[in-house]
Amino acid sequence: MTEKIRWGIIGPGGIANNLVKGVQALPDAEVLAVASRDGDRAEAFGEKWGIPRRYTGYEALVADPDVDIVYVSTPHPYHAPCALLALKAGKPVMCEKPFTVNAGEARSVVEAARAGGLFLMEAMWSRFFPLMATVREVASSGRIGEPLLLHADFGFRAGFNPESRLFSPALAGGGLLDVGVYPISLASMLFGKPDRVTGLANLGQTNVDEAAVISLAYPGGAMAALSTGVRVNTPQVAYIMGSDGSMEIPSPWWVPERLIIKSGGQTEELNVPKTASGFEYQAAEAGRCLREGLTESPILPLDETIDVMETMDTLRAQWGVRYPMEEQQ
């Protein structure tokens, strides 16, 4: 590695702004390049953030020998093709959530990374916050006893636009892949892979899930009750109940800056504000892995990412939600 890890961004959409803010907060990293299929967008994004190299087309970015790692932040259906493009060019990748549209795509991307001995990680940014490490520590320490039940939600009300990424089947729209992945990933972090998956969804006029309730059960007896949606505001709070206590991550739990622990008749509240956008933590973890020669992060292993995609595949199959690109797979 060079003195600074040099990032290249594929897809200068809204979420990429947060990645730049996060990287700029790290002393050992910088954003070197950005690429868009629309050259004007790449130029505008590069000008906004002072990114020196701006490319029209993704191929030019992955061919840049000075780019150390590629961040994929395109719309959902392009995650797998762009990640594969970068991996085939020999570039490590951090790919936005949902990692891919389905588990089959996820497996193909993971296989490509493993075949090339390259680093690959899902950009589930909530997972890498300092307080989320505390959640894992408390859950495994016995401080709240055995964790048995998770209640978590992530829903917001968006204006209906059938052509937008939230509602268009061609863009893998719906609440599950956009925000439902957050509580499902949290449940995975706490309990592992469920052995029973069930849910109910309200499908809108474009036949994507606009709201859903999800129940997950695990071999050890733990359960998760989750809700999500893009047409309804939810409390956005996570409660983790154990046999001898509980944890609460207040709203918005997916930006975990506060944690309330109740155990042994005592209540402890921790406050750890993010240092920048919150994306700095996942960028720092990717950088650490690169410097240490790791090909995946122990905080979010690739097999777990596949497990989460399989859970969402199961739910969509129950709901009858299938995207056009899947008909060709």
KEMIRO-163694 format. One record per residue (C-alpha): residue number from 1; residue in one letter; x, z, y. Coordinates in nm, 3 decimals. Layout:
# residues N
+-----+----+---------+---------+---------+
:   i : aa :      xx :      zz :      yy :
+-----+----+---------+---------+---------+
: NUM :  a :       X :       Z :       Y :
...
+-----+----+---------+---------+---------+
# end
This chain:
# residues 329
+-----+----+---------+---------+---------+
:   i : aa :      xx :      zz :      yy :
+-----+----+---------+---------+---------+
:   1 :  m :   0.000 :   0.000 :   0.000 :
:   2 :  t :   0.101 :  -0.062 :   0.357 :
:   3 :  e :   0.107 :   0.219 :   0.612 :
:   4 :  k :  -0.260 :   0.147 :   0.684 :
:   5 :  i :  -0.516 :   0.024 :   0.435 :
:   6 :  r :  -0.656 :  -0.297 :   0.580 :
:   7 :  w :  -1.026 :  -0.363 :   0.528 :
:   8 :  g :  -1.206 :  -0.695 :   0.527 :
:   9 :  i :  -1.584 :  -0.701 :   0.577 :
:  10 :  i :  -1.812 :  -0.958 :   0.415 :
:  11 :  g :  -2.146 :  -0.958 :   0.594 :
:  12 :  p :  -2.145 :  -0.827 :   0.954 :
:  13 :  g :  -2.496 :  -0.681 :   0.944 :
:  14 :  g :  -2.617 :  -0.353 :   1.085 :
:  15 :  i :  -2.472 :  -0.132 :   0.813 :
:  16 :  a :  -2.126 :  -0.281 :   0.862 :
:  17 :  n :  -2.115 :  -0.119 :   1.206 :
:  18 :  n :  -2.116 :   0.221 :   1.038 :
:  19 :  l :  -1.829 :   0.122 :   0.812 :
:  20 :  v :  -1.621 :   0.019 :   1.112 :
:  21 :  k :  -1.696 :   0.347 :   1.290 :
:  22 :  g :  -1.595 :   0.537 :   0.978 :
:  23 :  v :  -1.273 :   0.344 :   0.922 :
:  24 :  q :  -1.176 :   0.382 :   1.286 :
:  25 :  a :  -1.190 :   0.761 :   1.237 :
:  26 :  l :  -0.925 :   0.741 :   0.964 :
:  27 :  p :  -0.558 :   0.745 :   1.070 :
:  28 :  d :  -0.443 :   0.549 :   0.765 :
:  29 :  a :  -0.696 :   0.263 :   0.772 :
:  30 :  e :  -0.810 :  -0.026 :   0.990 :
:  31 :  v :  -1.057 :  -0.312 :   0.979 :
:  32 :  l :  -0.846 :  -0.627 :   0.983 :
:  33 :  a :  -1.098 :  -0.903 :   0.915 :
:  34 :  v :  -1.467 :  -0.990 :   0.909 :
:  35 :  a :  -1.642 :  -1.291 :   0.756 :
:  36 :  s :  -1.986 :  -1.441 :   0.788 :
:  37 :  r :  -2.139 :  -1.768 :   0.678 :
:  38 :  d :  -2.226 :  -1.799 :   1.048 :
:  39 :  g :  -1.900 :  -1.819 :   1.241 :
:  40 :  d :  -2.066 :  -1.707 :   1.564 :
:  41 :  r :  -2.180 :  -1.386 :   1.401 :
:  42 :  a :  -1.829 :  -1.313 :   1.276 :
:  43 :  e :  -1.688 :  -1.382 :   1.623 :
:  44 :  a :  -1.944 :  -1.156 :   1.792 :
:  45 :  f :  -1.890 :  -0.873 :   1.546 :
:  46 :  g :  -1.513 :  -0.905 :   1.572 :
:  47 :  e :  -1.529 :  -0.905 :   1.950 :
:  48 :  k :  -1.754 :  -0.598 :   1.952 :
:  49 :  w :  -1.518 :  -0.392 :   1.738 :
:  50 :  g :  -1.181 :  -0.544 :   1.819 :
:  51 :  i :  -1.135 :  -0.692 :   1.471 :
:  52 :  p :  -0.853 :  -0.944 :   1.500 :
:  53 :  r :  -0.937 :  -1.188 :   1.218 :
:  54 :  r :  -1.278 :  -1.356 :   1.207 :
:  55 :  y :  -1.367 :  -1.602 :   0.936 :
:  56 :  t :  -1.644 :  -1.854 :   0.882 :
:  57 :  g :  -1.719 :  -1.831 :   0.511 :
:  58 :  y :  -1.627 :  -1.559 :   0.266 :
:  59 :  e :  -1.362 :  -1.758 :   0.080 :
:  60 :  a :  -1.125 :  -1.747 :   0.376 :
:  61 :  l :  -1.142 :  -1.369 :   0.396 :
:  62 :  v :  -1.074 :  -1.304 :   0.029 :
:  63 :  a :  -0.782 :  -1.547 :   0.050 :
:  64 :  d :  -0.620 :  -1.350 :   0.334 :
:  65 :  p :  -0.310 :  -1.191 :   0.180 :
:  66 :  d :  -0.314 :  -0.905 :   0.431 :
:  67 :  v :  -0.660 :  -0.775 :   0.335 :
:  68 :  d :  -0.618 :  -0.479 :   0.101 :
:  69 :  i :  -0.984 :  -0.415 :   0.015 :
:  70 :  v :  -1.313 :  -0.596 :   0.071 :
:  71 :  y :  -1.634 :  -0.425 :   0.179 :
:  72 :  v :  -1.947 :  -0.617 :   0.075 :
:  73 :  s :  -2.245 :  -0.550 :   0.301 :
:  74 :  t :  -2.456 :  -0.862 :   0.257 :
:  75 :  p :  -2.827 :  -0.856 :   0.160 :
:  76 :  h :  -2.891 :  -0.732 :  -0.195 :
:  77 :  p :  -2.895 :  -1.065 :  -0.385 :
:  78 :  y :  -2.547 :  -1.153 :  -0.257 :
:  79 :  h :  -2.375 :  -0.830 :  -0.360 :
:  80 :  a :  -2.278 :  -0.950 :  -0.707 :
:  81 :  p :  -2.164 :  -1.303 :  -0.604 :
:  82 :  c :  -1.957 :  -1.171 :  -0.314 :
:  83 :  a :  -1.805 :  -0.889 :  -0.517 :
:  84 :  l :  -1.714 :  -1.136 :  -0.792 :
:  85 :  l :  -1.565 :  -1.374 :  -0.535 :
:  86 :  a :  -1.339 :  -1.099 :  -0.402 :
:  87 :  l :  -1.243 :  -0.969 :  -0.746 :
:  88 :  k :  -1.154 :  -1.317 :  -0.868 :
:  89 :  a :  -0.927 :  -1.347 :  -0.565 :
:  90 :  g :  -0.752 :  -1.026 :  -0.672 :
:  91 :  k :  -0.910 :  -0.801 :  -0.409 :
:  92 :  p :  -1.036 :  -0.447 :  -0.467 :
:  93 :  v :  -1.399 :  -0.405 :  -0.365 :
:  94 :  m :  -1.635 :  -0.144 :  -0.223 :
:  95 :  c :  -1.988 :  -0.283 :  -0.254 :
:  96 :  e :  -2.293 :  -0.155 :  -0.070 :
:  97 :  k :  -2.582 :   0.005 :  -0.249 :
:  98 :  p :  -2.779 :  -0.104 :  -0.437 :
:  99 :  f :  -2.467 :  -0.213 :  -0.618 :
: 100 :  t :  -2.644 :  -0.525 :  -0.747 :
: 101 :  v :  -3.001 :  -0.644 :  -0.805 :
: 102 :  n :  -3.005 :  -0.535 :  -1.171 :
: 103 :  a :  -2.793 :  -0.378 :  -1.442 :
: 104 :  g :  -2.690 :  -0.712 :  -1.591 :
: 105 :  e :  -2.530 :  -0.813 :  -1.264 :
: 106 :  a :  -2.369 :  -0.469 :  -1.236 :
: 107 :  r :  -2.211 :  -0.502 :  -1.577 :
: 108 :  s :  -2.070 :  -0.845 :  -1.495 :
: 109 :  v :  -1.907 :  -0.716 :  -1.176 :
: 110 :  v :  -1.766 :  -0.409 :  -1.350 :
: 111 :  e :  -1.631 :  -0.623 :  -1.633 :
: 112 :  a :  -1.457 :  -0.851 :  -1.383 :
: 113 :  a :  -1.293 :  -0.555 :  -1.208 :
: 114 :  r :  -1.179 :  -0.399 :  -1.533 :
: 115 :  a :  -1.045 :  -0.729 :  -1.664 :
: 116 :  g :  -0.839 :  -0.768 :  -1.348 :
: 117 :  g :  -0.734 :  -0.404 :  -1.327 :
: 118 :  l :  -0.886 :  -0.385 :  -0.978 :
: 119 :  f :  -1.049 :  -0.100 :  -0.791 :
: 120 :  l :  -1.427 :  -0.118 :  -0.759 :
: 121 :  m :  -1.674 :   0.133 :  -0.617 :
: 122 :  e :  -2.038 :   0.147 :  -0.513 :
: 123 :  a :  -2.075 :   0.240 :  -0.146 :
: 124 :  m :  -2.325 :   0.520 :  -0.201 :
: 125 :  w :  -2.206 :   0.694 :   0.114 :
: 126 :  s :  -2.403 :   1.018 :   0.068 :
: 127 :  r :  -2.208 :   1.097 :  -0.249 :
: 128 :  f :  -1.879 :   1.139 :  -0.063 :
: 129 :  f :  -1.973 :   1.390 :   0.210 :
: 130 :  p :  -1.789 :   1.724 :   0.197 :
: 131 :  l :  -2.116 :   1.913 :   0.152 :
: 132 :  m :  -2.208 :   1.698 :  -0.145 :
: 133 :  a :  -1.889 :   1.819 :  -0.311 :
: 134 :  t :  -2.017 :   2.172 :  -0.246 :
: 135 :  v :  -2.349 :   2.082 :  -0.408 :
: 136 :  r :  -2.165 :   1.970 :  -0.720 :
: 137 :  e :  -1.952 :   2.283 :  -0.721 :
: 138 :  v :  -2.248 :   2.520 :  -0.685 :
: 139 :  a :  -2.451 :   2.330 :  -0.946 :
: 140 :  s :  -2.172 :   2.354 :  -1.203 :
: 141 :  s :  -2.059 :   2.710 :  -1.121 :
: 142 :  g :  -2.368 :   2.895 :  -1.242 :
: 143 :  r :  -2.429 :   3.036 :  -0.895 :
: 144 :  i :  -2.794 :   2.923 :  -0.905 :
: 145 :  g :  -2.808 :   2.946 :  -1.282 :
: 146 :  e :  -2.886 :   2.630 :  -1.474 :
: 147 :  p :  -3.006 :   2.346 :  -1.247 :
: 148 :  l :  -3.347 :   2.252 :  -1.383 :
: 149 :  l :  -3.548 :   2.061 :  -1.124 :
: 150 :  l :  -3.482 :   1.824 :  -0.836 :
: 151 :  h :  -3.738 :   1.730 :  -0.571 :
: 152 :  a :  -3.607 :   1.458 :  -0.341 :
: 153 :  d :  -3.754 :   1.176 :  -0.135 :
: 154 :  f :  -3.653 :   0.896 :   0.097 :
: 155 :  g :  -3.926 :   0.696 :   0.263 :
: 156 :  f :  -3.979 :   0.545 :   0.605 :
: 157 :  r :  -4.246 :   0.330 :   0.766 :
: 158 :  a :  -4.129 :  -0.020 :   0.849 :
: 159 :  g :  -4.335 :  -0.283 :   1.023 :
: 160 :  f :  -4.456 :  -0.542 :   0.776 :
: 161 :  n :  -4.272 :  -0.873 :   0.783 :
: 162 :  p :  -4.301 :  -1.078 :   0.462 :
: 163 :  e :  -3.976 :  -1.260 :   0.538 :
: 164 :  s :  -3.766 :  -0.949 :   0.605 :
: 165 :  r :  -3.522 :  -0.802 :   0.355 :
: 166 :  l :  -3.757 :  -0.507 :   0.299 :
: 167 :  f :  -4.056 :  -0.714 :   0.188 :
: 168 :  s :  -3.927 :  -1.050 :   0.065 :
: 169 :  p :  -3.889 :  -1.087 :  -0.313 :
: 170 :  a :  -3.623 :  -1.352 :  -0.247 :
: 171 :  l :  -3.414 :  -1.078 :  -0.082 :
: 172 :  a :  -3.489 :  -0.822 :  -0.357 :
: 173 :  g :  -3.716 :  -0.630 :  -0.122 :
: 174 :  g :  -3.906 :  -0.309 :  -0.180 :
: 175 :  g :  -3.837 :   0.059 :  -0.142 :
: 176 :  l :  -3.671 :   0.118 :  -0.479 :
: 177 :  l :  -3.354 :  -0.081 :  -0.425 :
: 178 :  d :  -3.330 :  -0.009 :  -0.054 :
: 179 :  v :  -3.385 :   0.368 :  -0.039 :
: 180 :  g :  -3.511 :   0.480 :  -0.381 :
: 181 :  v :  -3.159 :   0.437 :  -0.510 :
: 182 :  y :  -3.056 :   0.741 :  -0.303 :
: 183 :  p :  -3.264 :   1.010 :  -0.480 :
: 184 :  i :  -3.208 :   0.840 :  -0.817 :
: 185 :  s :  -2.832 :   0.856 :  -0.758 :
: 186 :  l :  -2.861 :   1.221 :  -0.652 :
: 187 :  a :  -3.045 :   1.299 :  -0.975 :
: 188 :  s :  -2.776 :   1.115 :  -1.167 :
: 189 :  m :  -2.505 :   1.321 :  -0.996 :
: 190 :  l :  -2.678 :   1.645 :  -1.096 :
: 191 :  f :  -2.815 :   1.569 :  -1.441 :
: 192 :  g :  -2.660 :   1.248 :  -1.577 :
: 193 :  k :  -2.857 :   0.965 :  -1.733 :
: 194 :  p :  -3.228 :   1.029 :  -1.799 :
: 195 :  d :  -3.374 :   0.979 :  -2.144 :
: 196 :  r :  -3.729 :   0.941 :  -2.008 :
: 197 :  v :  -3.812 :   0.728 :  -1.704 :
: 198 :  t :  -4.157 :   0.675 :  -1.561 :
: 199 :  g :  -4.309 :   0.597 :  -1.224 :
: 200 :  l :  -4.604 :   0.458 :  -1.032 :
: 201 :  a :  -4.574 :   0.212 :  -0.745 :
: 202 :  n :  -4.798 :   0.061 :  -0.484 :
: 203 :  l :  -4.722 :  -0.311 :  -0.470 :
: 204 :  g :  -4.798 :  -0.481 :  -0.141 :
: 205 :  q :  -4.905 :  -0.835 :  -0.068 :
: 206 :  t :  -4.555 :  -0.970 :  -0.138 :
: 207 :  n :  -4.552 :  -0.791 :  -0.477 :
: 208 :  v :  -4.265 :  -0.557 :  -0.398 :
: 209 :  d :  -4.290 :  -0.180 :  -0.419 :
: 210 :  e :  -4.395 :  -0.039 :  -0.083 :
: 211 :  a :  -4.423 :   0.320 :  -0.209 :
: 212 :  a :  -4.348 :   0.489 :  -0.539 :
: 213 :  v :  -4.337 :   0.820 :  -0.720 :
: 214 :  i :  -4.080 :   0.860 :  -0.996 :
: 215 :  s :  -4.034 :   1.114 :  -1.275 :
: 216 :  l :  -3.709 :   1.145 :  -1.467 :
: 217 :  a :  -3.638 :   1.375 :  -1.761 :
: 218 :  y :  -3.300 :   1.460 :  -1.914 :
: 219 :  p :  -3.182 :   1.561 :  -2.262 :
: 220 :  g :  -3.097 :   1.916 :  -2.152 :
: 221 :  g :  -3.446 :   1.980 :  -2.018 :
: 222 :  a :  -3.386 :   1.914 :  -1.649 :
: 223 :  m :  -3.633 :   1.698 :  -1.455 :
: 224 :  a :  -3.644 :   1.509 :  -1.125 :
: 225 :  a :  -3.953 :   1.438 :  -0.914 :
: 226 :  l :  -3.873 :   1.166 :  -0.661 :
: 227 :  s :  -4.064 :   0.959 :  -0.409 :
: 228 :  t :  -3.969 :   0.662 :  -0.198 :
: 229 :  g :  -4.113 :   0.386 :   0.013 :
: 230 :  v :  -4.083 :   0.150 :   0.308 :
: 231 :  r :  -4.439 :   0.187 :   0.440 :
: 232 :  v :  -4.463 :   0.567 :   0.456 :
: 233 :  n :  -4.258 :   0.838 :   0.623 :
: 234 :  t :  -4.154 :   1.120 :   0.391 :
: 235 :  p :  -3.990 :   1.458 :   0.466 :
: 236 :  q :  -3.647 :   1.335 :   0.347 :
: 237 :  v :  -3.554 :   1.674 :   0.202 :
: 238 :  a :  -3.384 :   1.753 :  -0.130 :
: 239 :  y :  -3.450 :   2.074 :  -0.324 :
: 240 :  i :  -3.244 :   2.167 :  -0.627 :
: 241 :  m :  -3.398 :   2.452 :  -0.827 :
: 242 :  g :  -3.199 :   2.648 :  -1.080 :
: 243 :  s :  -3.287 :   2.926 :  -1.321 :
: 244 :  d :  -3.141 :   3.185 :  -1.081 :
: 245 :  g :  -3.148 :   3.028 :  -0.737 :
: 246 :  s :  -3.179 :   2.709 :  -0.539 :
: 247 :  m :  -3.020 :   2.470 :  -0.294 :
: 248 :  e :  -3.186 :   2.284 :  -0.011 :
: 249 :  i :  -3.038 :   1.988 :   0.174 :
: 250 :  p :  -3.251 :   1.961 :   0.490 :
: 251 :  s :  -3.368 :   1.635 :   0.641 :
: 252 :  p :  -3.217 :   1.385 :   0.631 :
: 253 :  w :  -3.069 :   1.498 :   0.302 :
: 254 :  w :  -2.893 :   1.166 :   0.248 :
: 255 :  v :  -2.675 :   1.254 :   0.549 :
: 256 :  p :  -2.578 :   1.596 :   0.407 :
: 257 :  e :  -2.452 :   1.802 :   0.699 :
: 258 :  r :  -2.647 :   2.123 :   0.619 :
: 259 :  l :  -2.686 :   2.308 :   0.291 :
: 260 :  i :  -2.894 :   2.622 :   0.224 :
: 261 :  i :  -2.804 :   2.818 :  -0.089 :
: 262 :  k :  -3.027 :   3.095 :  -0.221 :
: 263 :  s :  -2.882 :   3.309 :  -0.497 :
: 264 :  g :  -2.886 :   3.675 :  -0.595 :
: 265 :  g :  -3.127 :   3.764 :  -0.316 :
: 266 :  q :  -2.889 :   3.622 :  -0.057 :
: 267 :  t :  -2.919 :   3.312 :   0.160 :
: 268 :  e :  -2.616 :   3.120 :   0.281 :
: 269 :  e :  -2.631 :   2.825 :   0.519 :
: 270 :  l :  -2.340 :   2.584 :   0.554 :
: 271 :  n :  -2.305 :   2.336 :   0.838 :
: 272 :  v :  -2.044 :   2.061 :   0.820 :
: 273 :  p :  -2.117 :   1.786 :   1.076 :
: 274 :  k :  -1.983 :   1.442 :   0.996 :
: 275 :  t :  -1.674 :   1.341 :   1.191 :
: 276 :  a :  -1.791 :   0.986 :   1.273 :
: 277 :  s :  -2.066 :   0.771 :   1.118 :
: 278 :  g :  -2.045 :   0.939 :   0.776 :
: 279 :  f :  -1.900 :   0.624 :   0.623 :
: 280 :  e :  -1.552 :   0.766 :   0.679 :
: 281 :  y :  -1.579 :   0.973 :   0.361 :
: 282 :  q :  -1.637 :   0.684 :   0.122 :
: 283 :  a :  -1.372 :   0.477 :   0.302 :
: 284 :  a :  -1.127 :   0.765 :   0.266 :
: 285 :  e :  -1.207 :   0.799 :  -0.104 :
: 286 :  a :  -1.154 :   0.427 :  -0.160 :
: 287 :  g :  -0.823 :   0.452 :   0.025 :
: 288 :  r :  -0.715 :   0.751 :  -0.182 :
: 289 :  c :  -0.793 :   0.567 :  -0.504 :
: 290 :  l :  -0.596 :   0.262 :  -0.391 :
: 291 :  r :  -0.293 :   0.470 :  -0.297 :
: 292 :  e :  -0.304 :   0.656 :  -0.628 :
: 293 :  g :  -0.352 :   0.340 :  -0.834 :
: 294 :  l :  -0.702 :   0.432 :  -0.956 :
: 295 :  t :  -0.942 :   0.151 :  -1.045 :
: 296 :  e :  -1.257 :   0.360 :  -0.996 :
: 297 :  s :  -1.355 :   0.682 :  -0.822 :
: 298 :  p :  -1.414 :   0.994 :  -1.032 :
: 299 :  i :  -1.676 :   1.094 :  -0.773 :
: 300 :  l :  -1.889 :   0.790 :  -0.859 :
: 301 :  p :  -1.769 :   0.628 :  -1.184 :
: 302 :  l :  -1.867 :   0.270 :  -1.255 :
: 303 :  d :  -2.053 :   0.359 :  -1.574 :
: 304 :  e :  -2.274 :   0.588 :  -1.365 :
: 305 :  t :  -2.346 :   0.307 :  -1.122 :
: 306 :  i :  -2.461 :   0.096 :  -1.417 :
: 307 :  d :  -2.677 :   0.384 :  -1.544 :
: 308 :  v :  -2.853 :   0.406 :  -1.206 :
: 309 :  m :  -2.917 :   0.031 :  -1.209 :
: 310 :  e :  -3.060 :   0.059 :  -1.562 :
: 311 :  t :  -3.298 :   0.334 :  -1.447 :
: 312 :  m :  -3.421 :   0.113 :  -1.163 :
: 313 :  d :  -3.457 :  -0.183 :  -1.402 :
: 314 :  t :  -3.679 :   0.033 :  -1.624 :
: 315 :  l :  -3.898 :   0.130 :  -1.329 :
: 316 :  r :  -3.935 :  -0.226 :  -1.204 :
: 317 :  a :  -4.028 :  -0.340 :  -1.554 :
: 318 :  q :  -4.305 :  -0.078 :  -1.560 :
: 319 :  w :  -4.430 :  -0.197 :  -1.221 :
: 320 :  g :  -4.404 :  -0.568 :  -1.292 :
: 321 :  v :  -4.160 :  -0.625 :  -1.006 :
: 322 :  r :  -3.924 :  -0.913 :  -1.074 :
: 323 :  y :  -3.723 :  -1.111 :  -0.820 :
: 324 :  p :  -3.690 :  -1.493 :  -0.815 :
: 325 :  m :  -3.313 :  -1.487 :  -0.871 :
: 326 :  e :  -3.368 :  -1.298 :  -1.197 :
: 327 :  e :  -3.563 :  -1.589 :  -1.343 :
: 328 :  q :  -3.238 :  -1.786 :  -1.344 :
: 329 :  q :  -3.030 :  -1.514 :  -1.512 :
+-----+----+---------+---------+---------+
# end
